[in-house]
Amino acid sequence: MIFSRASKNATVILLLFTALAPGLVEAKAFCLVSRMADKTESHPVAVGDALTLTFLHSIYGSPVEERFRIDPEGLKTSELRYAELRLVEFYGHESAKLKEGWWVVKNPGRALQSLSLSASRESFIDITFRDQMIRLHGGEARLSLTACDRRTSG
């Protein structure tokens, strides 16, 4: 086979990149840190993972879901889901669509570094991500997204 000088250079660059790429493009590891009462836990997560808060509305008592995506900038809001149209109206949303029994409001773009949550003794908030679920019942919690050590992030 005959290679031109440009082709040889491209091949060498490609081989070098392939050898070095794992170190250069290794994804940053993230941890979701949950602080509840006297308990702090760190949970490995990845960019693109979903995180959902599920709870009953404090006035109407019907289910609400707030959905987020793990993003390098933080917990990025994606959509709000309400079991009843009156909740959409209560919060003043103008563009909800009925999908599979939920009134869905797209809520793209805002990245939050942390979430402060509070549940009364009579209520709960389920926090779901990956294959895990944390239930906040009768207390306060703070969720934050941080970089974590690759060795502890699974």
VMD Tcl script that draws the C-alpha trace (Angstrom):
set ca {
  {0.00 0.00 0.00}
  {1.19 3.48 -0.79}
  {0.35 6.28 1.68}
  {0.72 9.95 0.99}
  {2.54 12.12 3.55}
  {-0.84 13.63 4.63}
  {-2.34 10.17 5.00}
  {0.63 8.99 7.10}
  {0.34 12.06 9.34}
  {-3.41 11.50 9.77}
  {-2.78 7.84 10.64}
  {-0.14 8.78 13.23}
  {-2.45 11.43 14.74}
  {-5.34 8.94 14.85}
  {-3.16 6.31 16.56}
  {-1.89 8.85 19.11}
  {-5.42 10.08 19.81}
  {-6.69 6.52 20.26}
  {-3.89 5.79 22.74}
  {-4.38 9.02 24.69}
  {-8.16 9.47 24.35}
  {-9.26 7.52 27.44}
  {-7.34 9.94 29.66}
  {-8.35 13.01 27.68}
  {-12.07 12.40 27.31}
  {-12.82 10.52 30.53}
  {-16.23 11.70 31.72}
  {-16.29 13.72 34.88}
  {-17.84 11.68 37.70}
  {-20.74 13.24 39.55}
  {-22.32 12.43 42.88}
  {-25.75 13.33 44.13}
  {-25.31 14.23 47.78}
  {-28.38 13.90 50.03}
  {-28.42 15.48 53.47}
  {-31.33 14.50 55.71}
  {-31.35 15.07 59.46}
  {-28.02 13.65 60.67}
  {-27.46 11.47 57.60}
  {-25.39 12.44 54.54}
  {-25.05 10.06 51.61}
  {-23.27 10.29 48.28}
  {-24.75 8.50 45.25}
  {-22.91 8.15 41.91}
  {-24.82 9.54 38.92}
  {-23.96 10.27 35.30}
  {-24.68 13.10 32.91}
  {-28.05 12.40 31.31}
  {-29.48 10.43 34.24}
  {-33.01 11.32 35.28}
  {-34.01 12.45 38.76}
  {-37.68 12.66 39.74}
  {-39.37 14.17 42.77}
  {-42.83 12.70 43.45}
  {-45.20 14.05 46.09}
  {-48.82 14.87 46.82}
  {-49.85 18.49 46.40}
  {-50.30 20.10 49.82}
  {-53.67 21.70 49.00}
  {-55.32 19.34 46.49}
  {-53.72 16.08 47.59}
  {-53.11 14.86 44.04}
  {-49.78 13.54 42.65}
  {-47.12 15.85 41.23}
  {-43.82 14.92 39.58}
  {-40.91 17.27 38.99}
  {-38.36 15.84 36.56}
  {-34.72 16.78 36.20}
  {-31.70 15.61 34.18}
  {-28.17 15.39 35.52}
  {-26.15 17.96 33.61}
  {-22.55 19.18 34.06}
  {-24.07 22.52 35.14}
  {-26.33 20.94 37.81}
  {-29.80 19.45 38.11}
  {-31.48 20.66 34.92}
  {-35.24 21.00 35.00}
  {-37.05 19.14 32.22}
  {-40.78 18.85 32.94}
  {-43.53 19.10 35.50}
  {-46.31 16.49 35.62}
  {-49.64 17.02 37.34}
  {-52.41 14.47 37.92}
  {-55.08 17.19 37.64}
  {-55.64 20.13 35.33}
  {-56.50 22.37 38.29}
  {-52.87 22.08 39.45}
  {-51.69 23.36 36.07}
  {-54.05 26.30 36.50}
  {-53.04 26.78 40.16}
  {-49.42 27.34 39.09}
  {-50.38 29.49 36.09}
  {-48.92 27.30 33.33}
  {-50.25 28.11 29.88}
  {-49.10 25.18 27.76}
  {-49.82 21.86 29.45}
  {-50.57 18.77 27.36}
  {-52.40 15.66 28.53}
  {-50.09 12.62 28.09}
  {-50.79 9.17 29.50}
  {-53.02 10.53 32.28}
  {-50.67 13.37 33.32}
  {-50.84 17.08 32.52}
  {-47.29 17.72 31.33}
  {-45.56 21.10 31.27}
  {-42.17 21.31 29.57}
  {-39.78 23.19 31.81}
  {-36.42 23.15 30.03}
  {-33.20 24.82 30.71}
  {-32.69 25.90 34.29}
  {-29.80 24.18 36.05}
  {-29.85 24.13 39.85}
  {-26.83 23.31 41.99}
  {-29.01 22.14 44.86}
  {-32.60 21.55 45.94}
  {-33.97 22.23 49.42}
  {-36.93 19.99 50.21}
  {-39.35 19.88 53.10}
  {-42.07 17.36 53.94}
  {-44.51 17.64 56.83}
  {-45.15 14.72 59.20}
  {-48.24 13.88 57.15}
  {-46.53 14.01 53.75}
  {-43.62 12.54 51.82}
  {-41.37 13.26 48.86}
  {-39.94 10.37 46.86}
  {-36.61 11.10 45.19}
  {-35.93 8.62 42.38}
  {-32.76 8.30 40.30}
  {-31.11 5.39 38.53}
  {-32.43 2.32 40.37}
  {-32.63 4.06 43.74}
  {-35.37 5.75 45.71}
  {-35.05 7.91 48.80}
  {-38.17 8.80 50.77}
  {-38.26 12.04 52.69}
  {-41.00 11.77 55.32}
  {-41.60 14.45 57.90}
  {-38.40 16.39 57.58}
  {-36.04 18.45 55.49}
  {-33.43 17.46 52.94}
  {-30.92 19.09 50.68}
  {-29.85 17.51 47.40}
  {-26.77 18.78 45.64}
  {-24.79 17.70 42.63}
  {-21.02 17.68 43.04}
  {-17.98 16.28 41.33}
  {-16.88 13.11 43.07}
  {-13.79 11.02 43.21}
  {-13.78 8.48 40.35}
  {-12.77 5.72 42.79}
  {-15.94 6.20 44.86}
  {-18.36 6.78 41.99}
  {-18.67 3.15 40.90}
}
mol new
graphics top color blue
foreach p $ca { graphics top sphere $p radius 0.5 }
foreach p [lrange $ca 0 end-1] q [lrange $ca 1 end] { graphics top cylinder $p $q radius 0.2 }
display resetview
